[in-house]
Amino acid sequence: MDYPIYIEGRQCGTLTESKEGLYTVFHADCPRRNGLIRLWLHGGGQSACLGLLAPRGDRLVLTRRLSRQARTAFPRPIERVSDQPGTPQAEIRTPAAAPAPPPPGPSPEQSTPEADGWRALPDGTLIAADGRRALPAALPPGSALASHLLRIGDRDYLVFRL
């Protein structure tokens, strides 16, 4: 199965999903560009980071080989592949679909990452003044790491120290 890759809102490469025995293999290929680019899979209302594109000659590539268990942490079906961490609902909606309702305003227990002492980095991660890092995470409820998620703003993050 092939999916177009969107970087900065423009289609610029292809992600191929294939089976190799008991494994699912994802292979991404794009023209080379500057900066670090993480690929995110979007679908079914969730997003998950597939990995970081790596330079190889004049191309950027990524190959991930996942067991059936590891594949369950990624959206199924895949509706879009992009460099943006959040599910880009406006971009994946088909013309026949009903318009998405506006997002609810923040509740008292929710606040922006900046108000909680976090600073957003260009790759979608957060950093705190005390050195903690937060990676956006979309884990299935049965995941062993699900109990370690921290809600910052309106997203779940896996927080750790380097």
C-alpha positions in Angstrom: 0.0 0.0 0.0 1.4 3.4 -0.9 0.6 6.7 0.8 1.6 10.2 -0.3 3.8 12.1 2.2 3.0 15.7 2.9 5.8 18.0 4.2 4.9 21.6 4.9 1.5 21.0 3.3 2.9 19.8 0.0 3.1 16.3 -1.4 6.7 15.3 -1.8 7.2 11.6 -1.4 5.8 8.2 -0.8 5.4 5.9 2.2 5.1 2.2 1.3 3.5 -0.3 3.7 4.3 -3.9 2.9 4.3 -7.3 4.6 7.5 -9.3 5.2 6.6 -12.6 6.8 5.2 -11.7 10.3 6.3 -8.1 10.0 4.9 -4.9 8.6 7.5 -2.8 6.9 7.2 1.0 6.3 9.5 2.6 3.8 9.5 6.3 3.2 11.3 8.1 0.4 11.4 11.9 -0.3 13.7 14.4 -2.0 16.3 15.7 0.4 15.6 19.0 2.2 17.2 20.8 5.2 16.3 20.2 8.8 15.0 17.2 10.8 11.7 15.9 9.6 9.6 13.4 11.6 6.9 11.5 9.8 3.5 11.1 11.5 0.8 8.7 10.6 -2.7 10.0 10.9 -6.0 8.1 10.9 -9.0 7.1 12.9 -8.7 10.3 15.0 -5.2 9.5 16.2 -1.6 10.3 15.2 1.6 8.5 15.9 5.2 9.3 15.1 6.7 6.7 12.6 10.2 8.1 12.9 12.8 10.5 11.7 13.7 10.7 8.0 17.5 10.2 7.4 19.6 11.5 4.6 20.8 9.0 2.0 22.5 10.6 -1.0 20.1 13.1 -2.4 17.1 11.5 -0.7 15.5 11.3 2.8 14.5 7.8 3.8 13.0 5.9 6.7 12.5 2.2 7.1 10.6 0.7 10.1 10.0 -3.0 10.6 7.2 -3.6 13.0 5.8 -6.8 14.6 2.1 -7.3 14.7 2.0 -6.1 18.3 4.1 -2.9 17.5 1.8 -2.2 14.5 -1.2 -1.8 16.8 0.2 1.4 18.3 -0.1 3.1 14.8 -3.3 4.3 13.2 -5.3 1.9 11.2 -6.4 2.7 8.5 -3.7 5.3 7.6 -5.5 8.3 6.2 -2.6 10.7 5.9 1.2 10.9 6.3 2.8 14.2 7.2 5.4 16.1 9.1 2.8 17.5 11.5 2.2 15.8 14.9 -1.5 16.5 15.2 -4.2 14.9 13.1 -4.8 17.4 10.3 -8.6 16.9 10.2 -9.2 19.8 7.9 -6.8 18.4 5.3 -8.0 14.7 5.5 -11.7 15.4 5.4 -13.4 14.5 2.2 -15.8 17.0 0.5 -18.8 14.7 1.4 -17.9 14.7 5.1 -19.8 16.9 7.5 -17.7 19.8 8.8 -15.8 19.1 12.0 -17.2 20.8 15.1 -15.1 23.6 16.5 -12.7 22.4 19.2 -14.0 22.9 22.7 -12.5 25.7 24.7 -10.0 24.8 27.4 -11.5 23.5 30.6 -10.2 24.8 33.9 -7.9 21.8 34.4 -6.4 22.3 30.9 -4.1 25.0 29.9 -1.6 25.8 27.2 1.9 24.1 27.4 3.5 27.5 27.9 1.3 28.2 31.0 2.5 24.9 32.4 6.1 25.9 32.0 6.7 24.0 28.8 8.2 25.5 25.6 7.2 24.0 22.2 10.1 23.0 19.8 9.7 23.0 16.0 9.6 19.2 15.8 6.4 19.0 18.0 8.2 18.1 21.3 8.1 20.2 24.4 10.9 21.1 26.8 10.7 22.3 30.4 13.0 24.7 32.2 14.2 21.8 34.5 15.4 19.8 31.4 12.4 17.4 31.0 11.4 16.6 27.5 7.9 15.7 26.4 7.1 13.7 23.2 3.6 13.7 21.8 2.1 10.2 22.2 -0.9 8.4 21.0 -0.8 5.0 22.8 -3.5 2.4 22.9 -5.2 2.1 26.3 -3.6 -1.4 26.9 -0.1 -0.1 26.3 2.4 -0.6 29.2 3.3 3.1 28.8 -0.2 4.4 28.9 0.0 5.0 32.7 3.1 7.2 32.1 1.3 9.8 29.9 1.0 13.4 31.0 -1.7 15.6 29.7 -0.2 19.0 28.7 -2.6 21.4 27.1 -5.0 19.3 25.0 -2.5 16.5 24.1 -1.0 13.5 25.8 2.8 13.4 26.1 5.4 10.9 27.3 7.7 12.9 29.6 11.4 11.9 30.4 14.8 13.4 31.3 17.8 13.1 29.1 
